[in-house]
């Protein structure tokens, strides 16, 4: 058995019933096989074994009271995976599905994603099985206060800098930072990113993941002499990432024909643009409604209980580019084959690990340009890193400055991924290239520190 297979087997043995973490480790480590022979120093120092083990896992009780005076208890956690390159950095997710396996998968991916950004950030993730949907602002505030009363011991501008993720937006970040300030007696805005601009946030942060994914996809398309102009694009989701993915595609001359949420999928063959995009923004960010309302208002097709990829498979919808922006494992092998059959030439991941291993193999076998999440959706954490920089400098940059820096970072990730793929015998393979490029920086830092 090869070293890589031994490490994967050991991870599965030591972390039972955590399939998402197993999947992430297998996806990354399998692509690191070409580095084993070239770097015997990594083998001797057990870098492969060490990088799959978190530095620490913090799990804690979060009691809170609802508006009727009923007490609830949720579980909170923060998994600080690796800080070889800088302070731990990664989001907080508040969602009923949160458990150790999801947070470990996200934290592990974050190591390499943050490495790729070229900014000095380690990898971590955290969250709770609390569901903010349907809760009042006061209930969310009480939960966030309780959550931070434990988390504050483990985070700080030079230690661990959380951000938002699913279920954690500007409202939640505000409450979390408010309690952190109260507990520490410090105005340390740099301890959390994703803040509103008025109190220490960065311009372009809300747009960053979506914009960054489109910038990365545009770089991939350029390798084949293509652009977004005139392209038909599939986008899943309707949250922050999807919203700004759609906006940037519209600016580049493409047409997005799908949006979705957990209830179903909308297909709008005329494109989600102009007043329709404005309506979507109001619907999701103010009314917090469902995409079915979009379909009803504009008289377009709605598929109840179906994902975008189910609809593509069942209805045979033709498109050029797919940008999955909803959640993990939303595209399986059958979905991927349907995308290939319906003309998709590029898949770039806005969500974290939205494609299963079977789906990824189908992309690669069919010469589809494939941008893995850790490269393609790194724009969000990249601008979080730029927010940290602005907080340290006690100043704020203009929209143009931040957007230009984001664009350059995404171009750099694309260039470095291609170069690593070429150097390690996998030319044009972004999956191998991104994983290897991200891994090498972290591994060399770990080696320099010795056995710690």
Sine and cosine of phi, psi and omega as CSV:
sin_phi,cos_phi,sin_psi,cos_psi,sin_omega,cos_omega
0.00,0.00,0.69,-0.72,-0.01,-1.00
-0.95,0.33,0.31,-0.95,0.02,-1.00
-0.84,0.54,-0.72,0.70,-0.04,-1.00
-0.87,0.49,-0.69,0.73,0.01,-1.00
-0.91,0.42,-0.59,0.81,0.05,-1.00
-0.89,0.45,-0.69,0.73,-0.01,-1.00
-0.91,0.43,-0.69,0.73,0.01,-1.00
-0.88,0.48,-0.69,0.72,0.01,-1.00
-0.89,0.46,-0.64,0.77,0.00,-1.00
-0.92,0.39,-0.63,0.77,0.04,-1.00
-0.87,0.50,-0.70,0.71,-0.01,-1.00
-0.91,0.42,-0.60,0.80,0.00,-1.00
-0.94,0.35,-0.67,0.74,-0.08,-1.00
-0.99,0.14,-0.30,0.95,-0.06,-1.00
-0.79,-0.62,0.91,0.41,-0.06,-1.00
-0.92,0.39,0.42,-0.91,0.08,-1.00
0.86,0.51,0.55,0.84,0.07,-1.00
-0.77,-0.63,0.91,0.41,-0.14,-0.99
-0.88,0.48,-0.56,0.83,0.00,-1.00
-0.91,0.42,-0.66,0.75,0.04,-1.00
-0.92,0.40,-0.68,0.73,0.06,-1.00
-0.84,0.55,-0.72,0.70,-0.03,-1.00
-0.87,0.49,-0.71,0.70,-0.02,-1.00
-0.90,0.44,-0.69,0.73,0.00,-1.00
-0.90,0.44,-0.70,0.72,-0.02,-1.00
-0.90,0.44,-0.68,0.74,-0.01,-1.00
-0.88,0.48,-0.70,0.71,-0.04,-1.00
-0.96,0.29,-0.80,0.60,-0.13,-0.99
-0.90,0.43,-0.58,0.82,0.03,-1.00
-0.85,0.52,-0.62,0.78,-0.01,-1.00
-0.98,0.21,-0.19,0.98,0.03,-1.00
-1.00,0.03,-0.03,1.00,0.00,-1.00
-0.77,0.64,-0.67,0.74,-0.01,-1.00
-0.90,0.44,-0.29,0.96,-0.02,-1.00
-1.00,0.10,-0.30,0.95,-0.13,-0.99
-0.89,0.45,-0.77,0.64,-0.03,-1.00
-0.94,0.34,-0.53,0.85,-0.03,-1.00
-0.97,0.23,-0.33,0.95,-0.09,-1.00
-0.75,-0.66,0.95,0.32,0.03,-1.00
-0.86,0.51,-0.41,0.91,0.03,-1.00
-0.91,0.42,-0.52,0.85,0.06,-1.00
-0.93,0.36,-0.62,0.78,0.00,-1.00
-0.91,0.42,-0.73,0.69,-0.03,-1.00
-0.88,0.47,-0.62,0.78,-0.03,-1.00
-1.00,0.08,0.08,1.00,0.03,-1.00
0.85,0.52,0.61,0.79,-0.02,-1.00
-0.88,0.47,-0.66,0.75,-0.04,-1.00
-0.90,0.44,-0.64,0.77,0.03,-1.00
-0.95,0.32,-0.60,0.80,-0.07,-1.00
-0.97,0.26,-0.55,0.84,-0.13,-0.99
-0.96,0.27,-0.30,0.95,0.01,-1.00
-1.00,-0.04,-0.03,1.00,0.01,-1.00
-0.96,-0.29,0.86,-0.52,-0.01,-1.00
-0.88,0.48,0.51,-0.86,0.11,-0.99
-0.87,0.49,-0.69,0.72,0.07,-1.00
-0.34,-0.94,0.44,-0.90,0.04,-1.00
-0.82,-0.58,0.87,-0.50,-0.06,-1.00
-0.93,-0.36,0.87,-0.50,-0.01,-1.00
-0.80,-0.59,0.73,-0.69,-0.12,-0.99
-0.52,-0.85,0.34,-0.94,0.02,-1.00
-0.99,0.14,0.65,-0.76,0.04,-1.00
-0.80,-0.60,1.00,-0.03,0.06,-1.00
-1.00,0.08,0.61,-0.79,0.02,-1.00
-0.43,-0.90,0.30,-0.95,-0.09,-1.00
-0.90,-0.44,0.72,-0.69,0.02,-1.00
-1.00,0.09,-0.03,-1.00,-0.10,-1.00
-0.93,0.37,-0.31,0.95,0.03,-1.00
-1.00,-0.06,0.04,1.00,0.01,-1.00
1.00,0.03,0.13,0.99,0.04,-1.00
-0.99,0.14,0.66,-0.75,0.00,-1.00
-1.00,-0.03,0.71,-0.70,0.05,-1.00
-0.84,-0.55,0.44,-0.90,0.03,-1.00
-0.77,-0.63,0.86,-0.52,0.11,-0.99
-0.91,-0.42,0.17,-0.99,0.05,-1.00
-0.95,-0.30,0.78,-0.63,0.08,-1.00
-0.94,-0.33,0.39,-0.92,0.02,-1.00
-0.38,-0.93,0.44,-0.90,0.14,-0.99
-0.62,-0.78,0.85,-0.53,0.01,-1.00
-0.93,-0.36,0.96,-0.28,0.00,-1.00
-1.00,0.01,0.97,-0.24,-0.23,-0.97
-1.00,0.07,-0.74,0.67,-0.10,-0.99
-0.31,-0.95,0.81,-0.59,0.00,-1.00
-0.87,-0.50,0.54,0.84,-0.02,-1.00
-0.88,0.47,-0.55,0.84,-0.10,-1.00
-0.98,-0.19,-0.25,0.97,-0.04,-1.00
0.19,-0.98,-0.12,-0.99,0.03,-1.00
-0.83,0.56,0.53,-0.85,0.09,-1.00
-0.83,0.56,0.64,-0.77,-0.04,-1.00
-0.56,-0.83,0.78,-0.62,0.03,-1.00
0.17,-0.99,0.32,-0.95,-0.16,-0.99
-0.98,0.21,0.13,-0.99,0.18,-0.98
-0.93,-0.38,0.73,-0.68,0.00,-1.00
-0.89,-0.46,0.83,-0.56,0.10,-1.00
-0.95,-0.32,0.96,-0.28,-0.06,-1.00
-0.30,-0.95,0.57,-0.82,-0.04,-1.00
-0.85,0.53,-0.39,0.92,-0.04,-1.00
-0.99,0.13,-0.08,1.00,-0.09,-1.00
-0.92,0.39,0.78,-0.62,0.16,-0.99
-0.43,-0.90,0.01,-1.00,-0.14,-0.99
-0.83,0.55,-0.65,0.76,-0.07,-1.00
-0.88,0.48,-0.66,0.75,0.02,-1.00
-0.92,0.39,-0.71,0.70,-0.06,-1.00
-0.93,0.38,-0.59,0.81,0.04,-1.00
-0.93,0.37,-0.63,0.78,0.06,-1.00
-0.88,0.48,-0.71,0.70,-0.03,-1.00
-0.92,0.39,-0.66,0.75,0.01,-1.00
-0.91,0.41,-0.64,0.77,0.03,-1.00
-0.90,0.44,-0.74,0.67,0.05,-1.00
-0.86,0.52,-0.60,0.80,-0.07,-1.00
-0.89,0.46,-0.53,0.85,0.02,-1.00
-0.81,0.59,-0.77,0.64,-0.12,-0.99
-0.98,0.18,-0.58,0.81,0.06,-1.00
-0.87,0.49,-0.74,0.68,-0.02,-1.00
-0.91,0.41,-0.59,0.81,0.07,-1.00
-0.87,0.49,-0.67,0.74,-0.03,-1.00
-0.90,0.43,-0.48,0.88,-0.06,-1.00
-0.91,0.41,-0.27,0.96,-0.09,-1.00
0.97,0.24,-0.01,1.00,0.02,-1.00
-1.00,-0.05,0.46,-0.89,-0.08,-1.00
-0.99,0.17,1.00,0.09,-0.03,-1.00
-0.65,-0.76,0.69,-0.73,0.14,-0.99
-1.00,0.07,-0.16,-0.99,-0.07,-1.00
-0.86,-0.51,0.72,-0.70,0.05,-1.00
-0.39,-0.92,0.16,-0.99,0.11,-0.99
-0.35,-0.94,0.37,-0.93,0.01,-1.00
-0.37,-0.93,-0.07,-1.00,0.04,-1.00
0.44,-0.90,-0.35,-0.94,-0.04,-1.00
-0.38,-0.93,0.37,-0.93,0.08,-1.00
-0.99,0.14,0.22,0.98,0.10,-0.99
-0.94,0.35,0.65,-0.76,0.03,-1.00
-0.93,-0.36,0.95,-0.33,-0.01,-1.00
-0.95,0.32,-0.25,0.97,-0.02,-1.00
-0.90,0.43,0.73,-0.68,0.03,-1.00
0.98,0.18,-0.02,1.00,0.02,-1.00
-1.00,-0.04,0.53,-0.85,0.07,-1.00
-0.96,0.28,0.27,-0.96,0.06,-1.00
-0.85,0.52,-0.63,0.78,-0.02,-1.00
-0.91,0.41,-0.61,0.79,0.03,-1.00
-0.93,0.38,-0.68,0.73,0.04,-1.00
-0.89,0.46,-0.65,0.76,0.01,-1.00
-0.88,0.48,-0.72,0.69,-0.02,-1.00
-0.90,0.44,-0.62,0.79,0.05,-1.00
-0.90,0.43,-0.74,0.67,-0.03,-1.00
-0.87,0.49,-0.64,0.77,0.04,-1.00
-0.87,0.49,-0.71,0.70,-0.01,-1.00
-0.91,0.42,-0.65,0.76,0.01,-1.00
-0.87,0.49,-0.73,0.69,-0.05,-1.00
-0.95,0.30,-0.41,0.91,0.03,-1.00
-0.87,0.49,-0.39,0.92,0.11,-0.99
-0.99,-0.15,-0.69,0.72,-0.12,-0.99
-0.90,0.43,-0.49,0.87,-0.11,-0.99
-0.84,0.54,-0.44,0.90,-0.02,-1.00
-0.92,0.39,-0.34,0.94,-0.20,-0.98
-0.91,-0.41,-0.03,1.00,-0.07,-1.00
-0.84,-0.55,0.25,-0.97,0.01,-1.00
0.16,-0.99,0.32,-0.95,-0.08,-1.00
-0.84,0.54,-0.48,0.88,0.00,-1.00
-0.94,-0.34,0.14,0.99,-0.06,-1.00
-0.90,-0.44,-0.88,0.47,-0.07,-1.00
-0.43,-0.90,0.81,-0.58,-0.09,-1.00
-0.85,-0.52,1.00,-0.06,0.03,-1.00
-0.94,0.34,0.25,-0.97,0.08,-1.00
-0.63,-0.78,-0.17,-0.98,0.06,-1.00
-1.00,0.05,0.21,-0.98,0.10,-1.00
-0.37,-0.93,-0.41,-0.91,0.03,-1.00
-0.83,0.55,0.80,-0.60,0.04,-1.00
0.99,0.14,-0.03,1.00,0.00,-1.00
-0.79,-0.62,0.98,-0.19,0.02,-1.00
-0.91,-0.40,-0.35,-0.94,-0.05,-1.00
-0.86,0.52,-0.60,0.80,0.03,-1.00
-0.87,0.49,-0.76,0.65,-0.04,-1.00
-0.92,0.39,-0.65,0.76,0.02,-1.00
-0.87,0.49,-0.64,0.77,0.02,-1.00
-0.88,0.48,-0.73,0.68,0.00,-1.00
-0.90,0.44,-0.67,0.74,0.00,-1.00
-0.89,0.46,-0.70,0.71,-0.01,-1.00
-0.93,0.37,-0.58,0.81,0.04,-1.00
-0.85,0.52,-0.70,0.71,0.01,-1.00
-0.94,0.33,-0.60,0.80,0.04,-1.00
-0.87,0.49,-0.70,0.72,0.03,-1.00
-0.87,0.49,-0.68,0.73,-0.03,-1.00
-0.91,0.42,-0.65,0.76,-0.06,-1.00
-0.96,0.27,-0.56,0.83,-0.12,-0.99
-0.98,-0.19,-0.23,0.97,-0.08,-1.00
0.85,0.53,0.59,0.81,0.03,-1.00
-0.75,-0.66,0.67,-0.74,0.17,-0.98
-1.00,-0.01,0.98,0.19,-0.09,-1.00
-0.95,-0.30,0.97,0.24,-0.02,-1.00
-0.87,0.50,-0.41,0.91,-0.04,-1.00
-0.95,0.31,-0.02,1.00,0.00,-1.00
-0.99,0.16,-0.33,0.94,0.04,-1.00
-0.69,-0.73,0.62,-0.78,0.10,-0.99
-0.90,-0.43,0.25,-0.97,-0.13,-0.99
1.00,-0.06,0.32,0.95,0.01,-1.00
-0.97,0.23,0.38,-0.93,0.12,-0.99
-0.92,0.38,0.48,-0.87,-0.07,-1.00
-0.84,0.54,-0.60,0.80,-0.10,-1.00
-0.91,0.43,-0.41,0.91,-0.01,-1.00
-0.80,-0.60,0.71,0.70,0.20,-0.98
0.95,-0.30,0.04,1.00,0.00,-1.00
-0.99,0.14,0.01,-1.00,-0.01,-1.00
-0.93,-0.37,0.63,-0.78,0.20,-0.98
-0.88,0.47,0.49,-0.87,0.01,-1.00
0.97,0.23,-0.12,0.99,-0.01,-1.00
-0.89,0.46,-0.71,0.71,0.02,-1.00
-0.86,0.50,-0.56,0.83,-0.06,-1.00
-0.99,0.11,-0.24,0.97,-0.33,-0.94
-0.87,0.49,-0.71,0.70,-0.06,-1.00
-0.92,0.40,-0.71,0.71,0.01,-1.00
-0.91,0.41,-0.76,0.65,0.04,-1.00
-0.85,0.52,-0.73,0.68,-0.05,-1.00
-0.86,0.51,-0.66,0.75,0.01,-1.00
-0.89,0.45,-0.65,0.76,0.02,-1.00
-0.92,0.39,-0.65,0.76,0.06,-1.00
-0.86,0.51,-0.68,0.73,-0.01,-1.00
-0.92,0.40,-0.70,0.71,0.03,-1.00
-0.88,0.48,-0.62,0.79,0.02,-1.00
-0.89,0.46,-0.62,0.78,0.05,-1.00
-0.90,0.43,-0.65,0.76,0.04,-1.00
-0.90,0.44,-0.73,0.69,0.00,-1.00
-0.87,0.50,-0.58,0.81,-0.03,-1.00
-0.89,0.46,-0.45,0.89,0.01,-1.00
-0.92,0.40,-0.28,0.96,0.05,-1.00
-0.91,-0.41,0.30,0.95,0.04,-1.00
0.95,0.33,0.40,0.92,-0.04,-1.00
-0.93,-0.36,0.35,-0.94,0.13,-0.99
-0.71,-0.70,0.04,-1.00,0.05,-1.00
-0.97,0.23,-0.28,0.96,-0.06,-1.00
-0.84,0.54,0.84,-0.53,0.02,-1.00
0.98,0.17,0.00,1.00,-0.03,-1.00
-0.99,0.12,0.59,-0.81,0.14,-0.99
-1.00,-0.07,0.78,-0.63,-0.18,-0.98
-0.82,-0.57,0.68,-0.74,0.10,-0.99
-0.99,-0.17,0.82,-0.57,0.09,-1.00
-0.83,-0.56,0.75,-0.66,0.10,-1.00
-0.98,-0.21,0.37,-0.93,-0.05,-1.00
1.00,0.06,0.12,-0.99,0.05,-1.00
-0.46,-0.89,0.26,0.97,0.04,-1.00
-1.00,0.04,-0.36,-0.93,-0.10,-1.00
-0.80,0.61,-0.76,0.65,-0.07,-1.00
-0.90,0.44,-0.75,0.67,-0.02,-1.00
-0.89,0.45,-0.66,0.75,-0.06,-1.00
-0.84,0.54,-0.73,0.68,-0.08,-1.00
-1.00,0.08,-0.34,0.94,0.20,-0.98
-0.88,0.47,-0.73,0.68,0.00,-1.00
-0.88,0.47,-0.71,0.71,-0.02,-1.00
-0.86,0.51,-0.72,0.69,-0.05,-1.00
-0.93,0.37,-0.62,0.79,0.05,-1.00
-0.89,0.45,-0.67,0.75,0.06,-1.00
-0.86,0.51,-0.67,0.74,0.01,-1.00
-0.90,0.44,-0.51,0.86,-0.04,-1.00
-1.00,-0.05,0.09,1.00,0.10,-0.99
1.00,-0.03,0.16,0.99,0.07,-1.00
-1.00,-0.01,0.10,-1.00,-0.01,-1.00
-0.74,-0.67,0.88,-0.47,0.03,-1.00
-1.00,-0.04,0.81,-0.59,-0.10,-0.99
-0.93,-0.37,-0.01,1.00,-0.02,-1.00
-0.69,-0.72,0.53,-0.85,0.25,-0.97
-0.59,-0.81,0.31,-0.95,-0.03,-1.00
-0.40,-0.91,0.24,-0.97,0.25,-0.97
-0.56,-0.83,-0.17,-0.99,-0.11,-0.99
-0.92,0.40,-0.22,0.98,-0.02,-1.00
-1.00,-0.03,-0.47,0.88,-0.04,-1.00
0.17,-0.99,-0.16,-0.99,-0.10,-0.99
-0.79,-0.61,0.64,-0.77,0.09,-1.00
-0.96,-0.27,0.69,-0.73,0.14,-0.99
-0.88,-0.48,0.88,-0.47,-0.01,-1.00
-0.84,-0.55,0.99,-0.12,-0.11,-0.99
-0.92,0.39,-0.27,0.96,0.06,-1.00
-1.00,0.10,-0.22,0.98,0.05,-1.00
0.98,-0.21,0.61,-0.79,0.04,-1.00
-1.00,0.06,1.00,-0.02,-0.11,-0.99
-0.49,-0.87,0.23,-0.97,0.04,-1.00
0.86,0.51,-0.78,-0.63,-0.04,-1.00
-0.91,0.42,-0.42,0.91,0.01,-1.00
-0.93,0.37,-0.68,0.73,0.05,-1.00
-0.91,0.41,-0.65,0.76,0.05,-1.00
-0.86,0.51,-0.67,0.74,0.01,-1.00
-0.90,0.44,-0.68,0.74,0.02,-1.00
-0.86,0.51,-0.68,0.73,0.00,-1.00
-0.88,0.47,-0.70,0.72,0.03,-1.00
-0.91,0.42,-0.69,0.72,-0.04,-1.00
-0.86,0.51,-0.72,0.70,-0.12,-0.99
-1.00,0.03,-0.53,0.85,-0.12,-0.99
-0.99,-0.12,-0.37,0.93,-0.02,-1.00
-0.92,-0.38,-0.83,0.56,-0.03,-1.00
-0.98,0.20,-0.37,0.93,-0.07,-1.00
0.80,0.60,0.71,0.70,-0.03,-1.00
-1.00,-0.06,-0.19,-0.98,-0.05,-1.00
-0.95,-0.31,0.43,-0.90,-0.05,-1.00
-0.91,0.41,-0.30,0.95,0.07,-1.00
-0.83,0.56,-0.56,0.83,0.01,-1.00
-0.91,0.42,-0.55,0.84,0.08,-1.00
-0.89,0.46,-0.73,0.68,-0.02,-1.00
-0.88,0.48,-0.66,0.75,-0.01,-1.00
-0.92,0.40,-0.65,0.76,-0.04,-1.00
-0.93,0.37,-0.65,0.76,-0.11,-0.99
-0.97,-0.25,0.07,1.00,0.09,-1.00
0.90,0.44,0.67,0.74,0.00,-1.00
-0.91,-0.42,0.14,-0.99,-0.11,-0.99
-0.95,0.31,0.66,-0.75,0.06,-1.00
-0.76,-0.65,0.74,-0.68,-0.01,-1.00
-0.90,-0.44,0.97,-0.23,-0.09,-1.00
-0.92,0.40,0.76,-0.66,0.08,-1.00
0.96,0.29,0.12,0.99,-0.03,-1.00
-0.95,-0.30,0.58,-0.81,0.15,-0.99
-0.99,0.12,0.24,-0.97,0.08,-1.00
-0.82,0.58,-0.65,0.76,-0.12,-0.99
-0.97,0.25,-0.52,0.86,0.15,-0.99
-0.88,0.48,-0.71,0.71,-0.05,-1.00
-0.91,0.41,-0.67,0.74,0.04,-1.00
-0.86,0.51,-0.71,0.71,-0.03,-1.00
-0.90,0.43,-0.69,0.72,-0.11,-0.99
-0.99,0.14,-0.54,0.84,-0.08,-1.00
-0.98,-0.21,-0.17,0.99,0.02,-1.00
0.91,0.41,0.66,0.75,-0.05,-1.00
-0.97,0.26,0.79,-0.61,-0.03,-1.00
-0.99,0.12,0.61,-0.79,0.05,-1.00
-0.34,-0.94,0.21,-0.98,-0.01,-1.00
-0.97,-0.25,-0.61,0.79,-0.11,-0.99
-0.72,-0.70,0.59,-0.80,0.07,-1.00
-0.83,-0.56,0.77,-0.63,0.02,-1.00
-0.82,-0.57,0.99,0.13,0.00,-1.00
-0.89,0.45,0.83,-0.56,-0.14,-0.99
-0.70,-0.72,0.42,0.91,-0.07,-1.00
-0.97,-0.26,-0.95,0.30,-0.12,-0.99
-0.39,-0.92,0.03,-1.00,-0.06,-1.00
-0.93,0.36,0.56,-0.83,0.11,-0.99
0.84,0.55,0.57,0.82,0.02,-1.00
-0.99,0.16,-0.33,0.94,0.01,-1.00
-0.91,-0.42,0.88,-0.47,0.06,-1.00
-0.98,-0.20,-0.10,-1.00,-0.06,-1.00
-0.87,0.50,-0.66,0.75,0.01,-1.00
-0.91,0.42,-0.65,0.76,0.06,-1.00
-0.87,0.49,-0.71,0.71,-0.04,-1.00
-0.88,0.47,-0.66,0.75,0.02,-1.00
-0.90,0.43,-0.60,0.80,0.05,-1.00
-0.90,0.43,-0.63,0.78,0.05,-1.00
-0.88,0.48,-0.72,0.70,0.02,-1.00
-0.87,0.49,-0.72,0.69,-0.03,-1.00
-0.89,0.45,-0.45,0.89,-0.06,-1.00
-0.98,-0.18,0.28,0.96,0.22,-0.98
0.99,-0.12,0.11,0.99,-0.01,-1.00
-0.95,0.33,0.78,-0.63,-0.02,-1.00
-0.94,-0.35,-0.14,0.99,-0.06,-1.00
-0.53,-0.85,0.77,-0.64,0.11,-0.99
-0.83,-0.55,0.84,-0.54,0.00,-1.00
-0.76,-0.65,0.78,-0.62,-0.25,-0.97
-1.00,-0.05,0.92,-0.40,0.08,-1.00
-1.00,0.05,-0.49,0.87,0.08,-1.00
-1.00,0.05,0.15,-0.99,0.06,-1.00
-1.00,0.05,0.87,-0.49,0.05,-1.00
0.77,0.64,0.80,0.60,-0.02,-1.00
-0.97,0.24,-0.22,0.97,-0.03,-1.00
-0.94,-0.34,0.72,-0.69,0.08,-1.00
-0.95,0.32,0.21,-0.98,0.01,-1.00
-0.88,0.48,-0.61,0.79,0.05,-1.00
-0.87,0.49,-0.68,0.73,-0.01,-1.00
-0.90,0.44,-0.69,0.72,-0.01,-1.00
-0.87,0.50,-0.69,0.73,0.00,-1.00
-0.88,0.48,-0.60,0.80,0.02,-1.00
-0.92,0.39,-0.65,0.76,0.08,-1.00
-0.83,0.56,-0.78,0.63,-0.12,-0.99
-0.92,0.39,-0.62,0.78,0.01,-1.00
-0.91,0.41,-0.44,0.90,-0.06,-1.00
-0.97,-0.26,0.30,0.95,0.09,-1.00
0.86,0.50,0.51,0.86,0.10,-1.00
-0.99,0.17,0.72,-0.69,0.11,-0.99
-0.90,0.45,0.87,-0.50,-0.09,-1.00
-0.84,-0.55,0.91,-0.42,0.04,-1.00
-0.99,-0.17,0.97,-0.26,-0.01,-1.00
-0.92,0.39,0.46,-0.89,-0.13,-0.99
-0.81,0.59,-0.68,0.73,-0.11,-0.99
-0.89,0.46,-0.37,0.93,0.10,-0.99
-1.00,-0.10,-0.78,0.63,-0.17,-0.99
-0.94,0.33,-0.55,0.84,-0.04,-1.00
-0.96,-0.26,0.34,0.94,0.00,-1.00
-0.95,0.30,-0.12,0.99,-0.02,-1.00
-0.87,0.49,-0.58,0.82,0.00,-1.00
-0.89,0.46,-0.79,0.61,-0.02,-1.00
-0.95,0.31,-0.45,0.89,0.06,-1.00
-0.88,0.47,-0.72,0.70,0.01,-1.00
-0.96,0.27,-0.44,0.90,0.18,-0.98
-0.87,0.50,-0.67,0.75,0.06,-1.00
-0.90,0.44,-0.62,0.78,0.06,-1.00
-0.93,0.37,-0.53,0.85,0.10,-1.00
-0.91,0.42,-0.67,0.74,0.07,-1.00
-0.86,0.52,-0.67,0.74,0.01,-1.00
-0.88,0.47,-0.70,0.71,0.00,-1.00
-0.90,0.43,-0.63,0.78,0.04,-1.00
-0.89,0.46,-0.65,0.76,0.01,-1.00
-0.91,0.41,-0.59,0.81,-0.01,-1.00
-0.99,0.12,-0.18,0.98,-0.06,-1.00
0.86,0.51,0.68,0.73,0.07,-1.00
-0.47,-0.88,0.16,-0.99,0.01,-1.00
-0.75,-0.66,0.69,-0.72,-0.01,-1.00
-1.00,0.04,0.29,-0.96,0.03,-1.00
-0.97,0.26,0.27,-0.96,0.07,-1.00
-0.82,0.57,-0.71,0.71,-0.05,-1.00
-0.89,0.45,-0.67,0.75,0.02,-1.00
-0.88,0.47,-0.73,0.68,-0.04,-1.00
-0.93,0.38,-0.68,0.73,-0.01,-1.00
-0.90,0.44,-0.65,0.76,0.04,-1.00
-0.89,0.45,-0.66,0.75,0.03,-1.00
-0.90,0.43,-0.67,0.75,0.04,-1.00
-0.87,0.50,-0.73,0.68,-0.02,-1.00
-0.87,0.50,-0.68,0.73,0.01,-1.00
-0.91,0.42,-0.62,0.78,0.04,-1.00
-0.89,0.45,-0.70,0.71,-0.01,-1.00
-0.91,0.41,-0.61,0.80,0.07,-1.00
-0.91,0.42,-0.61,0.79,0.03,-1.00
-0.91,0.41,-0.68,0.73,0.04,-1.00
-0.87,0.50,-0.69,0.72,0.01,-1.00
-0.88,0.47,-0.73,0.68,-0.02,-1.00
-0.89,0.45,-0.72,0.70,-0.03,-1.00
-0.92,0.38,-0.57,0.82,0.03,-1.00
-0.91,0.41,-0.70,0.72,0.04,-1.00
-0.89,0.45,-0.67,0.74,-0.02,-1.00
-0.90,0.43,-0.67,0.74,0.01,-1.00
-0.92,0.39,-0.65,0.76,0.04,-1.00
-0.87,0.50,-0.68,0.74,0.02,-1.00
-0.90,0.43,-0.72,0.69,-0.07,-1.00
-0.91,0.42,-0.48,0.88,-0.06,-1.00
-0.95,-0.33,0.41,0.91,0.19,-0.98
0.99,0.16,0.33,0.94,0.02,-1.00
-0.77,-0.63,0.86,0.52,-0.11,-0.99
-0.84,0.55,0.74,-0.68,0.04,-1.00
0.98,0.17,-0.04,1.00,-0.05,-1.00
-1.00,-0.10,0.98,-0.21,-0.06,-1.00
-0.94,0.35,-0.47,0.88,0.01,-1.00
-0.89,0.46,-0.79,0.61,0.05,-1.00
-0.90,0.43,-0.71,0.70,-0.10,-1.00
-0.88,0.47,-0.72,0.70,-0.02,-1.00
-0.91,0.41,-0.70,0.71,-0.01,-1.00
-0.90,0.44,-0.69,0.72,-0.03,-1.00
-0.93,0.37,-0.70,0.71,-0.01,-1.00
-0.88,0.48,-0.69,0.72,0.02,-1.00
-0.91,0.41,-0.66,0.75,-0.04,-1.00
-0.91,0.41,-0.67,0.74,-0.11,-0.99
-0.86,0.51,-0.67,0.74,0.01,-1.00
-0.88,0.47,-0.71,0.70,-0.03,-1.00
-0.92,0.39,-0.70,0.71,-0.04,-1.00
-0.89,0.46,-0.65,0.76,0.00,-1.00
-0.92,0.39,-0.59,0.80,0.06,-1.00
-0.92,0.40,-0.70,0.71,0.02,-1.00
-0.86,0.50,-0.65,0.76,0.01,-1.00
-0.89,0.45,-0.66,0.75,-0.03,-1.00
-0.90,0.43,-0.52,0.85,-0.05,-1.00
-0.98,0.18,-0.23,0.97,-0.05,-1.00
1.00,0.05,-0.38,-0.93,-0.08,-1.00
-1.00,-0.05,1.00,0.10,0.00,-1.00
-0.78,-0.63,0.00,0.00,0.00,0.00
